[in-house]
Amino acid sequence: MLDIEPATATISGKKYTLEPCYIESTSLGYEDHGIFTAYLHVSYGGVKQKIGGMIMDKPVERYSSERLGTAYGHDLIIRILDTVGVGGWEKLPGKNLYALKDERGHYYVAGIASWPSADKRLIFKEHAKKFYPEDDDSKG
């Protein structure tokens, strides 16, 4: 458990609150409605939240139930591992990180940053734009 007050930082011209948290567990797989997602289950010293939930696959064709993994989803996993500083998904539980929160409110997590320096950052929307430049708002 972390007992540290949040800090603020300006990243790419946008102000974020850096809330320290602890990764209790993770999930990587299919949700009950068939989409592939990844979550970090974190604790802020008693308050718990899931970070993630981005869609990491897509239908083979429109209205198809068959799905394929995406480059976006693959790269998202790599960026999460790099930001937290581990070499494998199974090593994430037990690690500390910052949850980056913006003006959308306390419960919305816009990204994550490395602990304790915050020198490695992953802003989910900026990452998604590299793969979906025409889709400004669907990825967070």
Summary of the structure (lengths in Angstrom):
residues: 140
radius of gyration: 15.1
end to end distance: 27.3
largest distance: 48.1
contacts: 385
relative contact order: 0.18
helix: 18%
strand: 38%
